[in-house]
């Protein structure tokens, strides 16, 4: 798949032997590809790419196969075309950016390390107090490991390697302690995780709300570039 299809690679959740992850199904029609992936970053998702005309033929068939609980996502213009053209499909939430890179960050991430069990307990407390809505939290399915940076004995910022698959590592759960915000620690811990993911999988990616300018700037400093994405879901009856 080309450089613009990272979300398809991610949704495949490929294993080391090259096979797709458990429960993943890949569908094609003309130029359109849809990858239905269960439990991916907290949701059942369908990664979609291709020409709108072909996607309009493909996506309704995929939804009939996998069920209406799956949420298509992809480039914002394509999702907009699907919402307009597929009966019962509606926009799901605000726009976001899919960000990725295949380059190792140019600057290092001094002071960051992978957390041990004690560190992950501290990370859990950080989420409980300051980012309770995050899909990626210590102990949740698909969350592989956590990186963090300390100030004295306090955990100041963390980020997770979560829902990664062969060909596309994924970063999630980036959060900084309120008293540490504005110090660039989110960017530092992000660089550490991005470097590890690129070296291991050849690509690192994440999703971030389109209006979260500070976070986007931090990820750009880690060498990532973004595309405007959208998501959709079947309207409840």
Residue pairs with C-beta under 8 A, 6 or more apart in sequence:
1 8
1 9
3 102
4 49
4 227
5 33
5 49
6 98
6 100
6 168
6 203
6 205
7 47
7 49
7 73
7 74
7 98
7 205
7 229
8 33
8 35
8 47
8 49
9 165
9 167
9 168
9 203
10 40
10 47
10 163
10 165
10 168
10 170
10 205
11 24
11 35
11 36
11 37
11 40
11 45
11 46
11 47
12 20
12 21
12 24
12 26
12 35
12 37
12 165
12 167
13 20
13 21
13 22
13 24
13 37
13 40
13 163
13 165
14 20
14 21
14 165
14 166
14 167
15 21
15 165
15 166
16 166
18 166
20 26
21 37
21 165
23 37
23 38
23 39
24 35
24 36
24 37
24 38
25 35
25 36
25 65
25 66
26 33
26 34
26 35
26 36
27 33
27 34
27 35
27 36
27 58
27 61
27 62
27 65
28 34
28 58
29 50
29 54
29 55
29 57
29 58
29 61
30 50
30 51
30 53
30 54
30 57
30 58
31 50
31 51
31 54
32 48
32 49
32 50
32 51
32 54
32 55
32 57
32 58
32 59
33 47
33 48
33 49
33 50
34 46
34 47
34 48
34 55
34 58
34 59
34 62
34 72
35 46
35 47
36 44
36 45
36 46
36 62
36 65
36 66
36 70
37 44
37 45
37 46
37 47
38 44
39 141
39 142
40 142
40 163
41 135
41 136
41 142
41 162
41 163
41 170
41 172
41 207
42 135
43 71
43 135
44 66
44 67
44 69
44 70
44 71
45 70
45 71
45 72
45 73
46 59
46 62
46 63
46 66
46 70
46 71
46 72
46 73
47 73
47 74
48 55
48 58
48 59
48 72
48 73
48 74
48 78
48 79
48 82
49 55
49 74
49 75
49 78
50 58
50 78
52 77
52 78
52 81
52 82
52 85
55 78
55 81
55 82
56 81
56 82
56 85
56 86
59 72
59 82
59 86
59 89
60 86
62 70
63 70
63 72
63 89
63 234
68 233
68 234
69 234
71 92
71 231
71 232
71 233
72 79
72 82
72 89
72 231
72 232
72 233
73 79
73 229
73 230
73 231
73 232
74 229
74 230
75 227
75 228
75 229
75 230
76 95
76 228
76 229
76 230
78 230
79 91
79 229
79 230
79 231
79 232
80 91
80 230
82 89
82 232
83 89
83 90
83 91
83 232
88 234
88 235
89 232
89 233
89 234
89 235
90 232
90 233
90 234
90 235
91 230
91 231
91 232
92 230
92 231
92 232
92 233
93 231
94 209
94 210
94 211
95 210
95 228
95 229
95 230
96 207
96 208
96 209
96 210
96 228
96 229
96 230
96 231
97 207
97 208
97 209
97 210
97 216
97 226
97 227
97 228
97 229
98 205
98 206
98 207
98 226
98 227
98 229
99 205
99 206
99 207
99 208
99 216
99 219
99 224
99 225
99 226
99 227
100 168
100 203
100 204
100 205
100 206
100 224
100 225
101 194
101 198
101 203
101 204
101 205
101 222
101 223
101 224
101 225
102 198
102 202
102 203
102 204
103 198
103 223
104 194
104 195
104 198
104 199
104 223
105 191
105 194
105 195
105 222
105 223
106 223
107 191
108 191
109 188
109 189
109 191
109 192
109 195
110 188
111 149
111 150
111 188
112 147
112 148
112 149
112 188
112 189
112 191
112 192
113 147
113 148
113 149
114 145
114 146
114 147
115 122
115 123
115 145
115 146
115 147
115 148
115 155
115 158
119 146
119 148
119 155
120 138
120 139
120 146
121 138
122 148
122 155
123 138
123 146
123 148
123 155
123 158
124 137
124 138
124 139
126 155
126 158
126 175
126 177
127 134
127 137
127 138
127 173
127 175
130 175
130 177
130 178
131 173
131 175
134 172
134 173
134 175
135 172
135 173
136 142
136 143
136 160
136 162
136 172
136 173
137 143
137 173
138 146
142 162
142 163
143 160
143 161
143 162
143 163
143 172
143 173
144 160
144 161
144 162
144 164
145 160
145 161
146 158
146 159
146 160
146 161
146 173
147 158
147 159
147 160
147 161
147 189
147 192
147 193
147 196
148 155
148 156
148 157
148 158
148 159
148 189
149 155
149 156
149 157
149 158
149 185
149 188
149 189
150 156
151 180
154 177
155 177
156 176
156 177
156 179
156 180
156 183
156 185
157 174
157 175
157 176
157 177
157 180
157 185
157 186
157 188
157 189
158 173
158 174
158 175
158 189
159 171
159 172
159 173
159 174
159 175
159 186
159 189
159 190
159 192
159 193
160 171
160 172
160 173
160 174
160 193
161 169
161 170
161 171
161 193
161 196
161 197
162 170
162 171
162 172
162 173
163 170
163 172
164 170
164 197
164 200
164 201
165 201
166 201
167 201
167 202
167 203
168 201
168 202
168 203
168 204
168 205
169 196
169 197
169 198
169 200
169 201
169 203
169 204
169 205
170 197
170 204
170 205
170 206
171 190
171 193
171 194
171 197
171 204
171 205
171 206
172 206
172 207
174 186
174 189
174 190
174 206
174 215
174 218
175 186
176 183
176 185
176 186
184 218
184 221
186 214
186 215
186 218
187 217
187 218
187 219
187 221
187 222
190 218
190 219
190 221
190 222
191 221
191 222
191 223
193 204
194 204
194 222
194 223
194 224
197 203
197 204
198 204
204 224
205 224
206 219
206 224
207 229
208 215
208 216
208 219
208 226
209 215
210 228
216 226
219 226
220 226
